[in-house]
């Protein structure tokens, strides 16, 4: 069950509570990159901190989950709650760029993310990694995180690792690239009247 508190700025606060997790997310799209991340998964905390910093989003995420079972429920529910917060913070999407793209190097890794805030979900995730775990974070859940996030927020997301060997570097590059692409996509352009679509809605 999720509850939402709306504000007058491009921000949202969403709480999601199930028998498996209790997640609280606050998101401000027009922030300065300030963050408070407490998920119980140190590597995911690191990735979400990078996401806030490189997207210039003020982001607070607190999750209490059944990590004694595994990390799947927490990762999925964090992504679902963050996706809902993004969708609500964007409201009718009037004046936004809609599209965003970023290519980010992280030492030997080079990662690309492309976004269309189209109101339609699609994910292409072309990322090959060698490790199964980083700390208590299951590497396979990175794709599931992006799928749950994009599906709930209803946008088109392509993530590619163009090259790379170190799994930490690769995942860090994808989070930074997606944050920067999203920052570009949600940015407002005063020349845009209404939404950037011939349909009149996104």
Secondary structure as UniProt FT lines:
FT   STRAND          2..6
FT   STRAND          11..17
FT   STRAND          21..28
FT   TURN            29..30
FT   STRAND          35..38
FT   HELIX           42..55
FT   STRAND          58..65
FT   TURN            67..69
FT   HELIX           72..90
FT   TURN            91..92
FT   TURN            94..95
FT   STRAND          99..106
FT   TURN            107..108
FT   STRAND          109..116
FT   STRAND          122..126
FT   STRAND          133..134
FT   TURN            135..136
FT   STRAND          137..138
FT   TURN            139..140
FT   HELIX           141..153
FT   STRAND          156..163
FT   HELIX           167..186
FT   TURN            190..191
FT   TURN            198..199
//
